Amino acid sequence: MARPIMVILGGGAGKGLYPLTKTRSKAAVPFGTKYRLVDIAISNCINSEYYQIFVLTQFNSGSVNRHIVQTYQIPPFLDGFVDPRAASLTADNRHWYQGTADAVRQNLGTICGAAEISNAQQVMIVSGDHLYHMDYRKVMDFHLKKGADVTLCVNPVQRDRASTLGIAQWDDDHRVTRFVEKPKDDALIDSLQIPHDAEEFPGAFLGSMGLYVFEIEWLKQFLTDHSDRHEFGRDFLPGVVGSSRVFAYAFEDYWENVGDIRSYYDAMMQLCKPNPRFDFDPVINNHRHRLFTRGRSLPPAKINGATFENAMIAEGAILEVRTQISNSLVGMRAFIDTDVVIEDSILFGCDEYEAIPERQRRFQAGEIPLGIGSGSRLSRCIIDKNVRIGRNVILENRSGVMFADAEKYSILDGIIVVPRDTVIEDNFRIE
């Protein structure tokens, strides 16, 4: 079986997810109470039995690199690795990564060296911050059967998303005949739509997933000859469609690029539903798509008296009496005091516990302990790690403010976001 070298692009600054990306890269943003976004791409590789994996990182790379090193130790008999490679300046290179193609170009020697050792002929490049389950072996089979130089994965999307993605057109053999990166003009968008009488995806648009397979020798030659081209979608694909064998593999299942707070929030809320579109529950998906992450020796969640409806609670969380949680995710080591109401919200939890004597000392000193204080109400919130919320705090935004930026919080698309390590005093209110 042909196995490619896997390259995961995990270096994006994630400006659309700010302030969640204030101290971490987009790939390191927590997901689903205990995972990080980069776990999805790495898990797809492992589930596909592709074990030679580079992760290219750049912005705020410390936490994601540490997470990868602590989590992914490929057994020696599988002859693999998960190698995070942070951008660095050298005598031969005076620039940080200028884009997706440039990130690969700057690591081309290492990638080609690994390919030579393992006799790999292809490299597969995937984004480290997208949400989907995929068996990459099916993409490789398609690439080899087509005899392609380049294969890009596409997902059929509707018109409202066409301007946010690269859009491809293909012929009856799935060979790409045209590629336009993030088209804005209405007439141009119309021209990229699949005809309504087509057999496949009538009326849809073929949105690029930022997932590519390249023949290594072809990619090496192209990146060397075109050192001024830095982005695969913007600078790369439009120019090679006519001159090379470029094909598109259609992925019809759930895929989401959580590029902003609203799409991230909606994807997390999906997880709370009885039958979410993306699921990492092995009972539901029949063990086909396991999602891996760092193992932690934490106790089970402790529920001292609470009611739940469509909720996910991570290990190590402590919930006190008369707590009410609905349509929400509660992260590891989260502490929720008595008489708290949480709805339609995401709590990242804490990096450490705060022992009862320390909590009592803080109360006596008029300080705010870790967690959510008694009598507080949260609705449509994202609460980052290690936040201290006092007693009788109201974070609900019932007035429907869409955007705001304050010292202790932001409102983005109507969602209240409280940054990491923030302290919110007793009786604070957003109503």
Stockholm file with secondary structure:
# STOCKHOLM 1.0

chainA/1-431         MARPIMVILGGGAGKGLYPLTKTRSKAAVPFGTKYRLVDIAISNCINSEYYQIFVLTQFNSGSVNRHIVQTYQIPPFLDGFVDPRAASLTADNRHWYQGTADAVRQNLGTICGAAEISNAQQVMIVSGDHLYHMDYRKVMDFHLKKGADVTLCVNPVQRDRASTLGIAQWDDDHRVTRFVEKPKDDALIDSLQIPHDAEEFPGAFLGSMGLYVFEIEWLKQFLTDHSDRHEFGRDFLPGVVGSSRVFAYAFEDYWENVGDIRSYYDAMMQLCKPNPRFDFDPVINNHRHRLFTRGRSLPPAKINGATFENAMIAEGAILEVRTQISNSLVGMRAFIDTDVVIEDSILFGCDEYEAIPERQRRFQAGEIPLGIGSGSRLSRCIIDKNVRIGRNVILENRSGVMFADAEKYSILDGIIVVPRDTVIEDNFRIE
#=GR chainA/1-431 SS CCCCEEEEECCCCCGGGTTTTSSSCGGGSEETTTEEHHHHHHHHHHHTTCCEEEEEECTTHHHHHHHHHHHCCCCGGGTCEEEEEECCCCSSCCSCCCSHHHHHHHTHHHHHHHHHHHTCCEEEEEETTEECCCCHHHHHHHHHHHTCSEEEEEEEECHHHHTTSEEEEECTTCBEEEEEESCCSHHHHHHTSCCTTCSSSTTCEEEEEEEEEEEHHHHHHHHHHCTTCCCIIIIIHHHHTTTSCEEEEECCSCCEECCSHHHHHHHHHHHTSSSCSSCCCHHHHTTSSCCCCCCCCCCCCEESSEEEEEEEECTTCEECTTEEEEEEEECTTCEECTTCEEESCEECCCSSCCCHHHHHHHHHTTCCCSEECTTCEEESEEECTTCEECTTCEECCTTCCCEEECSSCEEETTEEEECTTCEECTTCEEC
#=GC SS_cons         CCCCEEEEECCCCCGGGTTTTSSSCGGGSEETTTEEHHHHHHHHHHHTTCCEEEEEECTTHHHHHHHHHHHCCCCGGGTCEEEEEECCCCSSCCSCCCSHHHHHHHTHHHHHHHHHHHTCCEEEEEETTEECCCCHHHHHHHHHHHTCSEEEEEEEECHHHHTTSEEEEECTTCBEEEEEESCCSHHHHHHTSCCTTCSSSTTCEEEEEEEEEEEHHHHHHHHHHCTTCCCIIIIIHHHHTTTSCEEEEECCSCCEECCSHHHHHHHHHHHTSSSCSSCCCHHHHTTSSCCCCCCCCCCCCEESSEEEEEEEECTTCEECTTEEEEEEEECTTCEECTTCEEESCEECCCSSCCCHHHHHHHHHTTCCCSEECTTCEEESEEECTTCEECTTCEECCTTCCCEEECSSCEEETTEEEECTTCEECTTCEEC
//
